[in-house]
Amino acid sequence: MNGAFKTGHADTDWNVSGVLRAFYYLFKDSPARRADYVDINSKDDEPQQDLDFPKKFCYVRWLENSEVTSRALKVFPFVKSYTEGVKKKPKCKSFKVAKDACADTLMLAKMRFFAFIASLMEPFLRKFQTDKPMVPFLRKNLERLIKSLLQKFVPETVIDKYDKPEKLSTLDLRNPENLLKIKNLNLDVGTEKEIRVSKASETEKVQFKKDCRNFLVALVEKLVERCPLNYKIVLLASSIDPNLISREPSCSKERFKRLVSFLYDKGRINASVAEKGKYQFRELLKLASNTGTDSLKTKFKKFNEDKDALDEFYIEVCENKKKELMEILSLIMILSHGNACVEKGFSVNKDILVENLSEHSLRAQRIVYDKLKSVGGVDNLEIDKSMLIYVRGARKKYEVHLENTRKDNSELEQKRKERKRKSDSIKLLESKKKKIEQETSTVVNDIQKQIDDLKKK
């Protein structure tokens, strides 16, 4: 997602990212510039006010910069006043970039469009930054996102031809016939307003809209190229979506049948699990349809993928009675849908790490953290008898650990000394060998010289 957005931005010459960084670094760690910024933008008849400053731009998570862009739009007139009114012009690169940006008649429109597209894509990214199983919902959410982007620059008649998300990869976005005309682009109202009130010429406005279309074309092309829509498992995994089961049970049944065959062909399940799993899924479909109880049907209809966890839902529905079905469901629900969980782990480790912290201590603290998180906080932690017993014996275990550590260190020290003794002995013998070789070589040379002298006489 971030890479696709970056690709779209790189297809234009706007350099919005460079401007946002320049705004931030112009005032970072510079009290004098910040003071001038406040003085210039404060009215003479009013006391100095607390002005907002630009936020830091992240060059990795591009889609999380919508707030950064919004702040830049807010402070843009103040930065412009600063670049024009400051007496001693800074000689840094950030000031030059900021001054050129303030002189650009369409820079506000570029920032508006940049922030708007980021705001369209960011909810998808945030939704899938979770530990909950989300692969079964990946297909429909990706389709919704891509089509929402296509609607900005592709005619509805063309989009309607691609009724399945898997077909979107065949859409030629470089063909002018598949694109809206420049004047018909569906830009957001904020960008349209900035274009209207700007002092740019008609030629510049047309070129800006062309750049907007190029931005979207490059973004969607990269997104379709790298997204998992073309993977068969993404389509088949959607069969266990409770909303699909409730709405289209026949479609869900067919996809699950293909899913079981796919897993069997890949050697993930055996024939017995495959057949029993299909039978149990059919039974579940019946219970979730008209023949089931009202409470179970309601559970499937009211399942909310944003709030409810799919694994907890199926554990509750299956009630540990459908072992083979749960084995198949588990294979799908453990599929990774992103690296957010790993990155969160890095952030937690960063907060825990202190000087001289051993690996064992870090592991122990992470175990405690993960346990407290799983139960929902310290207040929800149940302190049972086994925990109390373990705490009472903690000191003894610590002393045993220290003793074992001392023994291990003593053995390692002995091994180190033995290696050093062998190394010193080898060096001494090699030195003797080299000395003997040198002496022998000298004697041999003397004898050879005597032989040569006798032959010459």
C-alpha positions in Angstrom: 0.0 0.0 0.0 2.7 2.5 1.0 4.8 1.5 -1.9 1.9 1.9 -4.4 1.2 5.4 -3.0 4.8 6.3 -3.3 4.9 5.1 -6.9 2.0 7.2 -7.8 3.6 10.3 -6.2 6.9 9.6 -8.0 5.0 9.6 -11.3 4.5 13.4 -10.9 7.0 16.2 -10.3 5.1 17.7 -7.4 7.7 16.7 -4.7 5.0 17.1 -2.0 7.0 14.8 0.2 10.1 17.0 -0.1 8.0 20.1 0.7 6.5 18.5 3.8 9.9 17.5 5.1 11.3 21.0 4.4 8.4 22.6 6.4 9.3 20.4 9.4 13.1 20.6 9.3 13.0 24.4 8.7 11.8 24.9 12.3 13.2 21.8 14.0 15.9 22.5 16.6 15.9 26.2 15.7 14.5 28.4 18.5 15.5 31.6 16.5 13.4 30.6 13.4 10.5 29.5 15.6 10.5 32.8 17.4 10.6 34.7 14.0 7.8 32.5 12.8 5.6 33.5 15.8 6.6 37.2 15.6 5.9 37.5 11.9 2.5 35.8 12.2 1.3 37.6 15.3 -0.8 40.8 15.0 0.6 44.0 16.4 -2.5 44.8 18.5 -2.8 41.2 19.9 -0.5 39.2 22.3 1.6 36.5 20.8 -0.5 33.4 20.1 0.5 29.8 20.2 0.9 28.9 16.5 1.0 25.3 15.2 4.1 24.0 13.6 4.5 21.5 10.8 4.6 17.8 11.7 7.3 15.3 10.8 6.9 13.4 7.5 7.4 9.7 7.5 9.3 8.4 4.4 8.3 4.7 5.2 4.6 4.8 6.1 3.4 7.1 3.4 -0.3 6.6 4.0 0.0 7.7 7.6 1.1 11.2 6.5 -2.5 12.5 5.9 -2.3 14.3 9.3 1.1 15.7 8.4 -0.4 17.1 5.1 -3.4 18.5 6.9 -1.2 20.3 9.3 0.9 21.6 6.4 -2.2 23.0 4.7 -3.2 24.7 8.0 0.2 26.4 8.5 0.9 27.0 4.8 -0.1 30.8 5.0 2.0 31.2 8.1 5.1 29.5 6.5 4.5 31.7 3.4 4.5 34.8 5.6 7.6 33.7 7.3 9.5 33.1 4.0 8.5 36.5 2.7 8.9 38.5 5.9 12.0 37.1 7.7 14.8 39.6 7.5 17.8 37.2 7.8 17.1 34.6 5.2 18.3 31.1 6.3 20.8 29.5 3.9 19.6 26.0 4.4 18.0 23.8 1.7 14.8 23.5 3.7 14.2 27.3 3.4 14.7 27.2 -0.3 12.3 24.3 -0.9 9.7 25.9 1.4 10.0 29.3 -0.4 9.7 27.7 -3.8 6.6 25.7 -2.6 5.0 28.9 -1.3 5.5 30.5 -4.7 3.8 27.5 -6.5 0.3 28.6 -7.3 -1.0 25.0 -7.3 0.9 23.7 -4.2 -2.2 23.8 -2.0 -4.1 21.8 -4.6 -1.3 19.2 -4.8 -1.3 18.9 -1.0 -5.1 18.5 -0.9 -5.0 15.8 -3.5 -2.1 14.1 -1.8 -4.0 14.1 1.6 -7.3 13.0 -0.1 -5.8 9.9 -1.7 -4.0 9.0 1.5 -7.2 9.3 3.4 -8.9 6.9 1.0 -6.3 4.2 1.4 -5.4 4.6 5.1 -8.6 3.0 6.5 -7.8 -0.2 4.7 -4.3 -0.2 6.1 -5.5 0.4 9.6 -8.2 -2.2 9.4 -5.7 -4.9 8.6 -3.1 -3.8 11.2 -4.5 -6.3 13.7 -3.7 -9.7 15.1 -7.2 -11.0 14.2 -7.6 -13.4 11.3 -8.4 -11.2 8.3 -7.4 -13.2 5.1 -11.1 -14.2 4.4 -12.0 -10.5 4.2 -9.0 -9.5 2.1 -10.7 -10.0 -1.3 -13.8 -7.9 -0.9 -11.9 -5.1 0.9 -9.2 -4.9 -1.8 -11.9 -4.9 -4.5 -13.7 -2.1 -2.7 -10.5 0.0 -2.3 -9.3 -0.5 -5.9 -12.8 0.3 -7.4 -13.1 3.4 -5.2 -9.8 4.6 -6.7 -10.8 3.7 -10.3 -14.0 5.7 -10.0 -11.9 8.8 -9.8 -10.5 8.4 -13.4 -12.2 5.5 -15.1 -15.7 5.5 -16.6 -18.4 3.5 -14.7 -19.1 1.6 -18.0 -15.5 0.3 -18.0 -15.5 -0.6 -14.3 -18.8 -2.5 -14.7 -17.1 -4.9 -17.2 -14.7 -6.1 -14.5 -17.3 -7.6 -12.2 -14.8 -9.8 -10.5 -11.7 -8.4 -8.7 -9.4 -11.1 -10.3 -10.2 -9.4 -13.7 -8.8 -6.0 -12.6 -5.3 -7.1 -13.5 -6.3 -7.2 -17.1 -7.6 -3.6 -17.2 -5.2 -1.5 -19.4 -4.9 1.8 -17.7 -2.6 3.1 -20.3 -5.3 3.0 -23.0 -7.0 6.4 -23.3 -10.3 4.8 -24.1 -10.4 3.3 -20.6 -9.8 6.7 -18.9 -12.1 9.7 -18.2 -11.3 12.9 -20.0 -9.3 15.4 -18.0 -12.2 17.7 -17.5 -14.4 14.8 -16.2 -12.0 13.6 -13.5 -13.8 13.0 -10.1 -11.5 15.0 -7.9 -12.5 15.8 -4.3 -14.2 19.1 -3.5 -11.1 20.4 -1.6 -8.8 19.9 -4.5 -11.5 21.4 -6.9 -11.8 24.5 -4.7 -8.0 25.0 -4.5 -7.9 24.8 -8.4 -10.6 27.4 -8.7 -9.2 29.9 -6.3 -5.6 29.5 -7.5 -4.0 32.1 -9.7 -2.7 29.4 -12.1 -3.2 29.7 -15.8 -5.7 27.3 -17.6 -2.7 25.5 -19.1 -1.3 24.9 -15.7 -4.6 23.7 -14.3 -5.0 21.2 -17.2 -1.5 19.9 -16.6 -2.2 19.6 -12.9 -5.3 17.4 -13.6 -3.2 15.3 -16.0 -0.7 14.8 -13.2 -3.6 13.7 -10.9 -4.6 11.1 -13.4 -1.1 9.9 -13.9 -0.7 9.7 -10.1 -3.8 7.5 -9.9 -2.9 5.3 -12.9 0.6 4.6 -11.5 -0.8 4.0 -8.0 -3.5 1.5 -9.1 -1.2 -0.3 -11.5 1.3 -0.9 -8.7 -1.4 -1.9 -6.3 -2.9 -4.4 -8.7 0.5 -5.8 -9.5 1.6 -6.3 -5.9 -1.7 -7.1 -4.2 -2.7 -10.8 -3.6 -6.0 -10.7 -5.6 -4.5 -13.1 -8.2 -3.7 -15.7 -5.6 -6.3 -18.5 -5.6 -6.3 -18.9 -1.9 -7.6 -15.3 -1.4 -10.7 -16.1 -3.3 -11.2 -19.5 -1.7 -10.6 -18.3 1.8 -13.5 -15.9 1.5 -15.8 -19.0 1.7 -15.6 -18.9 5.5 -16.7 -15.2 5.7 -19.9 -15.4 8.0 -21.5 -12.5 6.0 -21.1 -14.5 2.7 -22.4 -17.6 4.4 -25.5 -15.7 5.5 -26.0 -13.9 2.3 -24.9 -16.4 -0.4 -24.7 -19.9 1.1 -24.5 -21.6 -2.3 -21.5 -19.5 -3.3 -19.8 -20.1 0.0 -20.4 -23.9 -0.3 -18.8 -24.0 -3.8 -15.8 -22.0 -2.7 -15.2 -24.1 0.4 -15.4 -27.3 -1.8 -12.6 -25.8 -4.0 -10.7 -24.7 -0.9 -10.7 -28.2 0.5 -9.4 -29.6 -2.9 -6.7 -26.9 -3.0 -5.5 -27.8 0.5 -5.5 -31.5 -0.2 -3.5 -31.0 -3.5 -1.0 -29.0 -1.5 -0.6 -31.8 1.1 -2.0 -29.7 3.9 -4.8 -32.1 4.8 -5.5 -35.8 4.2 -8.5 -37.3 2.5 -10.3 -38.1 5.7 -10.1 -34.5 7.0 -11.1 -33.2 3.6 -14.3 -35.2 3.3 -15.4 -34.9 7.0 -14.6 -31.1 6.8 -16.8 -30.7 3.7 -19.7 -32.6 5.4 -19.4 -30.5 8.6 -19.3 -27.3 6.7 -22.5 -28.3 4.8 -24.1 -29.0 8.2 -23.0 -25.6 9.4 -24.5 -23.9 6.3 -27.8 -25.6 7.0 -27.8 -24.3 10.6 -26.9 -20.8 9.4 -29.7 -20.8 6.9 -33.5 -21.3 7.3 -33.2 -24.7 9.0 -31.1 -23.5 11.9 -32.0 -21.8 15.1 -32.8 -18.1 15.1 -29.9 -17.3 17.5 -27.3 -19.0 15.2 -28.7 -17.3 12.1 -28.5 -14.0 13.9 -24.9 -14.6 14.8 -23.9 -15.1 11.2 -25.9 -12.1 10.0 -24.7 -9.7 12.7 -21.0 -10.7 12.5 -18.9 -7.5 12.2 -15.5 -8.0 10.7 -14.3 -4.7 12.2 -15.2 -5.6 15.8 -15.5 -9.4 16.0 -12.7 -11.9 15.8 -13.2 -14.7 13.3 -11.4 -17.4 15.3 -13.4 -16.7 18.4 -16.6 -16.7 16.3 -16.0 -20.2 14.9 -14.9 -21.6 18.3 -18.2 -20.4 19.7 -20.3 -21.6 16.7 -18.6 -25.0 16.3 -18.5 -25.7 20.1 -15.6 -28.1 19.7 -17.9 -30.6 17.9 -16.5 -30.2 14.4 -12.8 -31.2 14.8 -12.0 -31.7 11.0 -13.7 -28.4 10.0 -11.8 -26.5 12.7 -8.5 -28.0 11.4 -9.3 -26.6 7.9 -10.4 -23.3 9.3 -7.3 -23.0 11.4 -5.1 -23.4 8.3 -6.9 -20.4 6.7 -7.0 -18.2 9.8 -3.3 -18.5 10.6 -2.4 -17.1 7.1 -0.5 -13.8 7.5 -2.2 -10.7 6.1 0.6 -8.2 6.9 3.6 -7.5 9.1 1.8 -5.2 11.6 2.1 -7.8 14.3 5.9 -8.1 13.8 6.4 -4.4 13.7 4.4 -4.0 16.9 6.7 -6.5 18.6 9.7 -4.4 17.6 8.0 -1.3 19.1 7.3 -3.2 22.4 10.9 -4.4 22.5 12.2 -0.9 22.0 10.1 0.3 25.0 11.3 -2.5 27.2 15.0 -2.4 26.3 17.3 -0.8 28.8 21.1 -0.9 29.5 22.6 -4.3 30.4 19.3 -6.1 29.9 19.9 -9.8 29.3 18.1 -11.9 26.6 16.3 -14.0 29.3 15.0 -10.8 31.0 13.7 -9.5 27.7 11.9 -12.7 27.0 10.4 -12.8 30.5 9.1 -9.2 30.2 7.6 -10.0 26.8 5.8 -13.1 28.2 4.4 -10.9 31.0 3.4 -8.2 28.5 1.7 -10.6 26.1 -0.2 -12.3 29.0 -1.5 -9.0 30.3 -2.5 -7.9 26.8 -4.4 -11.2 26.2 -6.5 -10.9 29.3 -7.2 -7.2 28.7 -5.1 -5.5 31.4 -3.9 -6.0 35.0 -7.4 -5.7 36.4 -8.5 -8.7 34.5 -5.6 -11.0 35.5 -6.7 -13.9 37.7 -4.2 -14.6 40.4 -4.6 -18.3 41.2 -2.9 -20.7 43.6 -0.3 -21.9 41.1 0.9 -18.4 40.5 1.2 -17.7 44.2 3.2 -21.0 44.6 5.4 -20.0 41.7 6.1 -16.5 43.2 7.0 -18.0 46.6 9.6 -20.2 44.9 10.9 -17.5 42.7 13.9 -16.6 44.9 15.0 -20.2 45.2 14.8 -20.6 41.4 16.8 -17.4 41.0 19.6 -18.7 43.3 19.6 -22.0 41.4 19.9 -20.1 38.1 22.8 -18.0 39.5 24.6 -21.2 40.6 24.1 -22.9 37.2 25.3 -19.7 35.5 28.5 -19.7 37.7 29.1 -23.4 36.8 28.6 -22.7 33.2 30.9 -19.7 33.3 33.6 -21.7 35.2 33.5 -24.4 32.6 33.7 -21.9 29.8 36.7 -20.2 31.5 38.5 -23.6 31.8 37.9 -24.3 28.2 39.1 -20.8 27.3 42.3 -21.3 29.3 42.9 -24.8 27.7 42.5 -23.2 24.2 44.9 -20.5 25.2 47.4 -23.0 26.5 47.2 -25.0 23.3 47.5 -21.9 21.2 50.6 -20.7 23.1 52.2 -24.1 22.7 51.6 -24.2 19.0 53.1 -20.7 18.6 56.2 -21.7 20.5 56.7 -24.9 18.4 56.2 -23.0 15.2 58.7 -20.4 16.3 61.3 -23.2 17.0 60.5 -24.8 13.7 61.1 -21.5 11.9 64.3 -20.9 13.7 65.7 -24.4 12.9 64.6 -24.0 9.2 66.5 -20.7 9.0 69.7 -22.2 10.6 69.5 -25.2 8.3 69.1 -23.0 5.3 72.2 -21.0 6.2 74.3 -24.2 6.6 73.1 -25.6 3.3 73.9 -22.3 1.5 77.5 -22.3 2.9 78.1 -25.9 1.8 76.7 -25.2 -1.7 79.0 -22.2 -2.0 82.0 -24.3 -1.1 81.0 -26.9 -3.7 80.7 -24.2 -6.4 84.1 -22.7 -5.5 85.8 -26.2 -5.8 84.2 -26.7 -9.2 85.6 -23.4 -10.5 89.2 -24.3 -9.7 
